[in-house]
């Protein structure tokens, strides 16, 4: 009897776990402007939602401070606090940055991961 309950429970839970892993496993890919909009719709007590922004590095002030241009052509400031990427930050290099937007004037993207594209 217990064996049947465990099998039925597993059959019901496994699809739910797979769906949640696929749906919530990777942050959505957005432009910088869309990331700003997502940040504006969260309350102050909620953590900022992580997003993925594909961008070309435009200017490198240091490994922690760069300027990048997204697919829509918008140039924005990135504060990078992650590990050293496999490919160095150089002007013209394409990266996928994972992080969130900090408001302010001008807003900046706080990236915690940089994946070479």
HELIX and SHEET records of a PDB file:
HELIX    1   1 UNK A    2  UNK A   24  1                                  23    
HELIX    2   2 UNK A   32  UNK A   40  1                                   9    
SHEET    1   A 6 UNK A  51  UNK A  62  0                                        
SHEET    2   A 6 UNK A  65  UNK A  70 -1                                        
SHEET    3   A 6 UNK A  75  UNK A  80 -1                                        
SHEET    4   A 6 UNK A 108  UNK A 116  1                                        
SHEET    5   A 6 UNK A  94  UNK A 102 -1                                        
SHEET    6   A 6 UNK A  51  UNK A  62 -1                                        
END                                                                             
